Amino acid sequence: MTNNGAISGSINGLTTTSYSVPAGYTTGGTVSLTSDIEDALAAI
């Protein structure tokens, strides 16, 4: 099985709505939501 080390990614809620974690071992990591969606909703 592949050793992927630490994984991180981000989604903006507008054009990027998901993040696929690759198969294999990881040492952990983060997936975070950027403020793009908050900014878009605040403009409504």
PDBQT receptor file of N, H, CA, C and O in Angstrom, charges set to zero:
ATOM      1  N   MET A   1       0.844  -1.173   0.000  1.00  0.00    +0.000 N 
ATOM      2  CA  MET A   1       0.000   0.000   0.000  1.00  0.00    +0.000 C 
ATOM      3  C   MET A   1       0.894   1.241   0.000  1.00  0.00    +0.000 C 
ATOM      4  O   MET A   1       1.935   1.265   0.657  1.00  0.00    +0.000 OA
ATOM      5  N   THR A   2       0.484   2.258  -0.733  1.00  0.00    +0.000 N 
ATOM      6  H   THR A   2      -0.362   2.239  -1.266  1.00  0.00    +0.000 HD
ATOM      7  CA  THR A   2       1.261   3.489  -0.875  1.00  0.00    +0.000 C 
ATOM      8  C   THR A   2       1.326   4.267   0.432  1.00  0.00    +0.000 C 
ATOM      9  O   THR A   2       0.324   4.386   1.137  1.00  0.00    +0.000 OA
ATOM     10  N   ASN A   3       2.504   4.798   0.757  1.00  0.00    +0.000 N 
ATOM     11  H   ASN A   3       3.318   4.701   0.185  1.00  0.00    +0.000 HD
ATOM     12  CA  ASN A   3       2.655   5.676   1.913  1.00  0.00    +0.000 C 
ATOM     13  C   ASN A   3       2.546   7.109   1.409  1.00  0.00    +0.000 C 
ATOM     14  O   ASN A   3       3.446   7.591   0.721  1.00  0.00    +0.000 OA
ATOM     15  N   ASN A   4       1.454   7.797   1.743  1.00  0.00    +0.000 N 
ATOM     16  H   ASN A   4       0.723   7.406   2.302  1.00  0.00    +0.000 HD
ATOM     17  CA  ASN A   4       1.197   9.149   1.252  1.00  0.00    +0.000 C 
ATOM     18  C   ASN A   4       1.706  10.253   2.166  1.00  0.00    +0.000 C 
ATOM     19  O   ASN A   4       1.594  11.429   1.817  1.00  0.00    +0.000 OA
ATOM     20  N   GLY A   5       2.258   9.915   3.320  1.00  0.00    +0.000 N 
ATOM     21  H   GLY A   5       2.349   8.960   3.603  1.00  0.00    +0.000 HD
ATOM     22  CA  GLY A   5       2.734  10.942   4.235  1.00  0.00    +0.000 C 
ATOM     23  C   GLY A   5       1.593  11.824   4.697  1.00  0.00    +0.000 C 
ATOM     24  O   GLY A   5       0.455  11.365   4.794  1.00  0.00    +0.000 OA
ATOM     25  N   ALA A   6       1.880  13.079   4.983  1.00  0.00    +0.000 N 
ATOM     26  H   ALA A   6       2.805  13.452   4.904  1.00  0.00    +0.000 HD
ATOM     27  CA  ALA A   6       0.849  14.029   5.413  1.00  0.00    +0.000 C 
ATOM     28  C   ALA A   6       0.062  14.507   4.199  1.00  0.00    +0.000 C 
ATOM     29  O   ALA A   6       0.632  14.756   3.136  1.00  0.00    +0.000 OA
ATOM     30  N   ILE A   7      -1.233  14.631   4.364  1.00  0.00    +0.000 N 
ATOM     31  H   ILE A   7      -1.696  14.429   5.227  1.00  0.00    +0.000 HD
ATOM     32  CA  ILE A   7      -2.107  15.061   3.276  1.00  0.00    +0.000 C 
ATOM     33  C   ILE A   7      -2.798  16.352   3.694  1.00  0.00    +0.000 C 
ATOM     34  O   ILE A   7      -3.224  16.493   4.841  1.00  0.00    +0.000 OA
ATOM     35  N   SER A   8      -2.907  17.284   2.769  1.00  0.00    +0.000 N 
ATOM     36  H   SER A   8      -2.562  17.169   1.838  1.00  0.00    +0.000 HD
ATOM     37  CA  SER A   8      -3.680  18.490   3.042  1.00  0.00    +0.000 C 
ATOM     38  C   SER A   8      -4.372  18.924   1.762  1.00  0.00    +0.000 C 
ATOM     39  O   SER A   8      -3.901  18.645   0.659  1.00  0.00    +0.000 OA
ATOM     40  N   GLY A   9      -5.488  19.606   1.921  1.00  0.00    +0.000 N 
ATOM     41  H   GLY A   9      -5.870  19.833   2.817  1.00  0.00    +0.000 HD
ATOM     42  CA  GLY A   9      -6.225  20.098   0.777  1.00  0.00    +0.000 C 
ATOM     43  C   GLY A   9      -7.201  21.160   1.227  1.00  0.00    +0.000 C 
ATOM     44  O   GLY A   9      -7.413  21.346   2.425  1.00  0.00    +0.000 OA
ATOM     45  N   SER A  10      -7.790  21.847   0.289  1.00  0.00    +0.000 N 
ATOM     46  H   SER A  10      -7.619  21.696  -0.684  1.00  0.00    +0.000 HD
ATOM     47  CA  SER A  10      -8.784  22.851   0.639  1.00  0.00    +0.000 C 
ATOM     48  C   SER A  10      -9.910  22.820  -0.374  1.00  0.00    +0.000 C 
ATOM     49  O   SER A  10      -9.720  22.442  -1.530  1.00  0.00    +0.000 OA
ATOM     50  N   ILE A  11     -11.081  23.222   0.079  1.00  0.00    +0.000 N 
ATOM     51  H   ILE A  11     -11.236  23.529   1.018  1.00  0.00    +0.000 HD
ATOM     52  CA  ILE A  11     -12.239  23.356  -0.785  1.00  0.00    +0.000 C 
ATOM     53  C   ILE A  11     -12.790  24.755  -0.587  1.00  0.00    +0.000 C 
ATOM     54  O   ILE A  11     -12.692  25.315   0.505  1.00  0.00    +0.000 OA
ATOM     55  N   ASN A  12     -13.372  25.327  -1.643  1.00  0.00    +0.000 N 
ATOM     56  H   ASN A  12     -13.452  24.873  -2.530  1.00  0.00    +0.000 HD
ATOM     57  CA  ASN A  12     -13.872  26.689  -1.513  1.00  0.00    +0.000 C 
ATOM     58  C   ASN A  12     -15.393  26.747  -1.444  1.00  0.00    +0.000 C 
ATOM     59  O   ASN A  12     -15.955  27.815  -1.202  1.00  0.00    +0.000 OA
ATOM     60  N   GLY A  13     -16.066  25.626  -1.650  1.00  0.00    +0.000 N 
ATOM     61  H   GLY A  13     -15.609  24.758  -1.846  1.00  0.00    +0.000 HD
ATOM     62  CA  GLY A  13     -17.521  25.587  -1.556  1.00  0.00    +0.000 C 
ATOM     63  C   GLY A  13     -18.230  26.131  -2.786  1.00  0.00    +0.000 C 
ATOM     64  O   GLY A  13     -19.457  26.060  -2.867  1.00  0.00    +0.000 OA
ATOM     65  N   LEU A  14     -17.499  26.666  -3.730  1.00  0.00    +0.000 N 
ATOM     66  H   LEU A  14     -16.502  26.723  -3.665  1.00  0.00    +0.000 HD
ATOM     67  CA  LEU A  14     -18.099  27.214  -4.950  1.00  0.00    +0.000 C 
ATOM     68  C   LEU A  14     -17.791  26.315  -6.140  1.00  0.00    +0.000 C 
ATOM     69  O   LEU A  14     -18.698  25.698  -6.698  1.00  0.00    +0.000 OA
ATOM     70  N   THR A  15     -16.552  26.236  -6.528  1.00  0.00    +0.000 N 
ATOM     71  H   THR A  15     -15.815  26.738  -6.075  1.00  0.00    +0.000 HD
ATOM     72  CA  THR A  15     -16.172  25.390  -7.657  1.00  0.00    +0.000 C 
ATOM     73  C   THR A  15     -15.552  24.085  -7.189  1.00  0.00    +0.000 C 
ATOM     74  O   THR A  15     -15.646  23.071  -7.882  1.00  0.00    +0.000 OA
ATOM     75  N   THR A  16     -14.928  24.097  -6.039  1.00  0.00    +0.000 N 
ATOM     76  H   THR A  16     -14.851  24.920  -5.477  1.00  0.00    +0.000 HD
ATOM     77  CA  THR A  16     -14.343  22.893  -5.466  1.00  0.00    +0.000 C 
ATOM     78  C   THR A  16     -15.164  22.520  -4.243  1.00  0.00    +0.000 C 
ATOM     79  O   THR A  16     -15.082  23.186  -3.210  1.00  0.00    +0.000 OA
ATOM     80  N   THR A  17     -15.955  21.460  -4.355  1.00  0.00    +0.000 N 
ATOM     81  H   THR A  17     -16.022  20.919  -5.194  1.00  0.00    +0.000 HD
ATOM     82  CA  THR A  17     -16.862  21.108  -3.266  1.00  0.00    +0.000 C 
ATOM     83  C   THR A  17     -16.506  19.810  -2.569  1.00  0.00    +0.000 C 
ATOM     84  O   THR A  17     -17.172  19.425  -1.607  1.00  0.00    +0.000 OA
ATOM     85  N   SER A  18     -15.466  19.124  -3.036  1.00  0.00    +0.000 N 
ATOM     86  H   SER A  18     -14.926  19.437  -3.817  1.00  0.00    +0.000 HD
ATOM     87  CA  SER A  18     -15.044  17.899  -2.364  1.00  0.00    +0.000 C 
ATOM     88  C   SER A  18     -13.543  17.711  -2.524  1.00  0.00    +0.000 C 
ATOM     89  O   SER A  18     -12.915  18.320  -3.390  1.00  0.00    +0.000 OA
ATOM     90  N   TYR A  19     -12.990  16.875  -1.691  1.00  0.00    +0.000 N 
ATOM     91  H   TYR A  19     -13.500  16.381  -0.987  1.00  0.00    +0.000 HD
ATOM     92  CA  TYR A  19     -11.569  16.548  -1.745  1.00  0.00    +0.000 C 
ATOM     93  C   TYR A  19     -11.446  15.044  -1.586  1.00  0.00    +0.000 C 
ATOM     94  O   TYR A  19     -11.947  14.490  -0.607  1.00  0.00    +0.000 OA
ATOM     95  N   SER A  20     -10.804  14.380  -2.507  1.00  0.00    +0.000 N 
ATOM     96  H   SER A  20     -10.397  14.830  -3.302  1.00  0.00    +0.000 HD
ATOM     97  CA  SER A  20     -10.620  12.929  -2.447  1.00  0.00    +0.000 C 
ATOM     98  C   SER A  20      -9.292  12.611  -1.785  1.00  0.00    +0.000 C 
ATOM     99  O   SER A  20      -8.237  13.052  -2.240  1.00  0.00    +0.000 OA
ATOM    100  N   VAL A  21      -9.352  11.848  -0.715  1.00  0.00    +0.000 N 
ATOM    101  H   VAL A  21     -10.209  11.489  -0.346  1.00  0.00    +0.000 HD
ATOM    102  CA  VAL A  21      -8.147  11.404  -0.027  1.00  0.00    +0.000 C 
ATOM    103  C   VAL A  21      -7.644  10.168  -0.754  1.00  0.00    +0.000 C 
ATOM    104  O   VAL A  21      -8.385   9.196  -0.904  1.00  0.00    +0.000 OA
ATOM    105  N   PRO A  22      -6.388  10.189  -1.212  1.00  0.00    +0.000 N 
ATOM    106  CA  PRO A  22      -5.879   9.041  -1.965  1.00  0.00    +0.000 C 
ATOM    107  C   PRO A  22      -5.763   7.799  -1.088  1.00  0.00    +0.000 C 
ATOM    108  O   PRO A  22      -5.508   7.897   0.112  1.00  0.00    +0.000 OA
ATOM    109  N   ALA A  23      -5.950   6.641  -1.695  1.00  0.00    +0.000 N 
ATOM    110  H   ALA A  23      -6.157   6.561  -2.670  1.00  0.00    +0.000 HD
ATOM    111  CA  ALA A  23      -5.826   5.378  -0.973  1.00  0.00    +0.000 C 
ATOM    112  C   ALA A  23      -4.402   5.198  -0.491  1.00  0.00    +0.000 C 
ATOM    113  O   ALA A  23      -3.454   5.573  -1.182  1.00  0.00    +0.000 OA
ATOM    114  N   GLY A  24      -4.251   4.631   0.678  1.00  0.00    +0.000 N 
ATOM    115  H   GLY A  24      -5.021   4.327   1.239  1.00  0.00    +0.000 HD
ATOM    116  CA  GLY A  24      -2.932   4.345   1.223  1.00  0.00    +0.000 C 
ATOM    117  C   GLY A  24      -2.811   4.819   2.647  1.00  0.00    +0.000 C 
ATOM    118  O   GLY A  24      -3.775   5.305   3.240  1.00  0.00    +0.000 OA
ATOM    119  N   TYR A  25      -1.623   4.675   3.191  1.00  0.00    +0.000 N 
ATOM    120  H   TYR A  25      -0.841   4.281   2.709  1.00  0.00    +0.000 HD
ATOM    121  CA  TYR A  25      -1.334   5.108   4.547  1.00  0.00    +0.000 C 
ATOM    122  C   TYR A  25      -1.082   6.608   4.562  1.00  0.00    +0.000 C 
ATOM    123  O   TYR A  25      -0.504   7.150   3.620  1.00  0.00    +0.000 OA
ATOM    124  N   THR A  26      -1.514   7.285   5.628  1.00  0.00    +0.000 N 
ATOM    125  H   THR A  26      -1.983   6.845   6.394  1.00  0.00    +0.000 HD
ATOM    126  CA  THR A  26      -1.203   8.701   5.817  1.00  0.00    +0.000 C 
ATOM    127  C   THR A  26      -0.767   8.932   7.251  1.00  0.00    +0.000 C 
ATOM    128  O   THR A  26      -1.043   8.117   8.132  1.00  0.00    +0.000 OA
ATOM    129  N   THR A  27      -0.094  10.033   7.479  1.00  0.00    +0.000 N 
ATOM    130  H   THR A  27       0.129  10.694   6.764  1.00  0.00    +0.000 HD
ATOM    131  CA  THR A  27       0.269  10.417   8.843  1.00  0.00    +0.000 C 
ATOM    132  C   THR A  27      -0.712  11.447   9.383  1.00  0.00    +0.000 C 
ATOM    133  O   THR A  27      -0.466  12.078  10.411  1.00  0.00    +0.000 OA
ATOM    134  N   GLY A  28      -1.819  11.607   8.683  1.00  0.00    +0.000 N 
ATOM    135  H   GLY A  28      -2.019  11.095   7.848  1.00  0.00    +0.000 HD
ATOM    136  CA  GLY A  28      -2.820  12.598   9.080  1.00  0.00    +0.000 C 
ATOM    137  C   GLY A  28      -2.778  13.755   8.110  1.00  0.00    +0.000 C 
ATOM    138  O   GLY A  28      -2.148  13.675   7.055  1.00  0.00    +0.000 OA
ATOM    139  N   GLY A  29      -3.442  14.817   8.467  1.00  0.00    +0.000 N 
ATOM    140  H   GLY A  29      -3.953  14.882   9.324  1.00  0.00    +0.000 HD
ATOM    141  CA  GLY A  29      -3.468  15.990   7.610  1.00  0.00    +0.000 C 
ATOM    142  C   GLY A  29      -4.725  16.787   7.832  1.00  0.00    +0.000 C 
ATOM    143  O   GLY A  29      -5.456  16.541   8.792  1.00  0.00    +0.000 OA
ATOM    144  N   THR A  30      -4.989  17.736   6.964  1.00  0.00    +0.000 N 
ATOM    145  H   THR A  30      -4.395  17.935   6.185  1.00  0.00    +0.000 HD
ATOM    146  CA  THR A  30      -6.147  18.600   7.119  1.00  0.00    +0.000 C 
ATOM    147  C   THR A  30      -6.831  18.835   5.786  1.00  0.00    +0.000 C 
ATOM    148  O   THR A  30      -6.198  18.823   4.730  1.00  0.00    +0.000 OA
ATOM    149  N   VAL A  31      -8.116  19.046   5.856  1.00  0.00    +0.000 N 
ATOM    150  H   VAL A  31      -8.630  19.055   6.714  1.00  0.00    +0.000 HD
ATOM    151  CA  VAL A  31      -8.892  19.533   4.729  1.00  0.00    +0.000 C 
ATOM    152  C   VAL A  31      -9.649  20.722   5.279  1.00  0.00    +0.000 C 
ATOM    153  O   VAL A  31     -10.340  20.603   6.291  1.00  0.00    +0.000 OA
ATOM    154  N   SER A  32      -9.531  21.868   4.628  1.00  0.00    +0.000 N 
ATOM    155  H   SER A  32      -8.971  21.965   3.806  1.00  0.00    +0.000 HD
ATOM    156  CA  SER A  32     -10.151  23.075   5.165  1.00  0.00    +0.000 C 
ATOM    157  C   SER A  32     -11.031  23.764   4.125  1.00  0.00    +0.000 C 
ATOM    158  O   SER A  32     -10.855  23.600   2.917  1.00  0.00    +0.000 OA
ATOM    159  N   LEU A  33     -11.971  24.531   4.634  1.00  0.00    +0.000 N 
ATOM    160  H   LEU A  33     -12.114  24.664   5.615  1.00  0.00    +0.000 HD
ATOM    161  CA  LEU A  33     -12.871  25.316   3.806  1.00  0.00    +0.000 C 
ATOM    162  C   LEU A  33     -12.346  26.740   3.765  1.00  0.00    +0.000 C 
ATOM    163  O   LEU A  33     -12.140  27.354   4.812  1.00  0.00    +0.000 OA
ATOM    164  N   THR A  34     -12.125  27.278   2.562  1.00  0.00    +0.000 N 
ATOM    165  H   THR A  34     -12.291  26.780   1.711  1.00  0.00    +0.000 HD
ATOM    166  CA  THR A  34     -11.652  28.652   2.443  1.00  0.00    +0.000 C 
ATOM    167  C   THR A  34     -12.819  29.613   2.694  1.00  0.00    +0.000 C 
ATOM    168  O   THR A  34     -13.963  29.176   2.815  1.00  0.00    +0.000 OA
ATOM    169  N   SER A  35     -12.545  30.881   2.770  1.00  0.00    +0.000 N 
ATOM    170  H   SER A  35     -11.615  31.236   2.672  1.00  0.00    +0.000 HD
ATOM    171  CA  SER A  35     -13.579  31.871   3.052  1.00  0.00    +0.000 C 
ATOM    172  C   SER A  35     -14.368  32.291   1.807  1.00  0.00    +0.000 C 
ATOM    173  O   SER A  35     -15.240  33.154   1.905  1.00  0.00    +0.000 OA
ATOM    174  N   ASP A  36     -14.086  31.705   0.648  1.00  0.00    +0.000 N 
ATOM    175  H   ASP A  36     -13.378  31.004   0.569  1.00  0.00    +0.000 HD
ATOM    176  CA  ASP A  36     -14.771  32.087  -0.586  1.00  0.00    +0.000 C 
ATOM    177  C   ASP A  36     -16.288  31.967  -0.463  1.00  0.00    +0.000 C 
ATOM    178  O   ASP A  36     -17.012  32.854  -0.914  1.00  0.00    +0.000 OA
ATOM    179  N   ILE A  37     -16.774  30.892   0.135  1.00  0.00    +0.000 N 
ATOM    180  H   ILE A  37     -16.185  30.171   0.502  1.00  0.00    +0.000 HD
ATOM    181  CA  ILE A  37     -18.218  30.698   0.245  1.00  0.00    +0.000 C 
ATOM    182  C   ILE A  37     -18.827  31.734   1.197  1.00  0.00    +0.000 C 
ATOM    183  O   ILE A  37     -19.918  32.239   0.935  1.00  0.00    +0.000 OA
ATOM    184  N   GLU A  38     -18.145  32.053   2.283  1.00  0.00    +0.000 N 
ATOM    185  H   GLU A  38     -17.258  31.643   2.496  1.00  0.00    +0.000 HD
ATOM    186  CA  GLU A  38     -18.633  33.076   3.207  1.00  0.00    +0.000 C 
ATOM    187  C   GLU A  38     -18.718  34.431   2.518  1.00  0.00    +0.000 C 
ATOM    188  O   GLU A  38     -19.690  35.164   2.702  1.00  0.00    +0.000 OA
ATOM    189  N   ASP A  39     -17.716  34.761   1.736  1.00  0.00    +0.000 N 
ATOM    190  H   ASP A  39     -16.927  34.166   1.587  1.00  0.00    +0.000 HD
ATOM    191  CA  ASP A  39     -17.700  36.032   1.012  1.00  0.00    +0.000 C 
ATOM    192  C   ASP A  39     -18.844  36.106   0.007  1.00  0.00    +0.000 C 
ATOM    193  O   ASP A  39     -19.486  37.147  -0.136  1.00  0.00    +0.000 OA
ATOM    194  N   ALA A  40     -19.097  34.994  -0.692  1.00  0.00    +0.000 N 
ATOM    195  H   ALA A  40     -18.575  34.149  -0.576  1.00  0.00    +0.000 HD
ATOM    196  CA  ALA A  40     -20.168  34.950  -1.675  1.00  0.00    +0.000 C 
ATOM    197  C   ALA A  40     -21.531  35.100  -1.002  1.00  0.00    +0.000 C 
ATOM    198  O   ALA A  40     -22.397  35.812  -1.510  1.00  0.00    +0.000 OA
ATOM    199  N   LEU A  41     -21.723  34.442   0.121  1.00  0.00    +0.000 N 
ATOM    200  H   LEU A  41     -21.019  33.864   0.534  1.00  0.00    +0.000 HD
ATOM    201  CA  LEU A  41     -23.011  34.554   0.831  1.00  0.00    +0.000 C 
ATOM    202  C   LEU A  41     -23.208  35.943   1.432  1.00  0.00    +0.000 C 
ATOM    203  O   LEU A  41     -24.330  36.447   1.467  1.00  0.00    +0.000 OA
ATOM    204  N   ALA A  42     -22.145  36.557   1.899  1.00  0.00    +0.000 N 
ATOM    205  H   ALA A  42     -21.233  36.147   1.870  1.00  0.00    +0.000 HD
ATOM    206  CA  ALA A  42     -22.243  37.892   2.478  1.00  0.00    +0.000 C 
ATOM    207  C   ALA A  42     -22.627  38.929   1.426  1.00  0.00    +0.000 C 
ATOM    208  O   ALA A  42     -23.214  39.961   1.751  1.00  0.00    +0.000 OA
ATOM    209  N   ALA A  43     -22.294  38.654   0.167  1.00  0.00    +0.000 N 
ATOM    210  H   ALA A  43     -21.817  37.815  -0.097  1.00  0.00    +0.000 HD
ATOM    211  CA  ALA A  43     -22.591  39.610  -0.911  1.00  0.00    +0.000 C 
ATOM    212  C   ALA A  43     -24.048  39.552  -1.353  1.00  0.00    +0.000 C 
ATOM    213  O   ALA A  43     -24.498  40.404  -2.119  1.00  0.00    +0.000 OA
ATOM    214  N   ILE A  44     -24.787  38.556  -0.878  1.00  0.00    +0.000 N 
ATOM    215  H   ILE A  44     -24.422  37.864  -0.256  1.00  0.00    +0.000 HD
ATOM    216  CA  ILE A  44     -26.198  38.427  -1.283  1.00  0.00    +0.000 C 
ATOM    217  C   ILE A  44     -27.058  39.404  -0.501  1.00  0.00    +0.000 C 
ATOM    218  O   ILE A  44     -28.272  39.451  -0.697  1.00  0.00    +0.000 OA
TER     219      ILE A  44
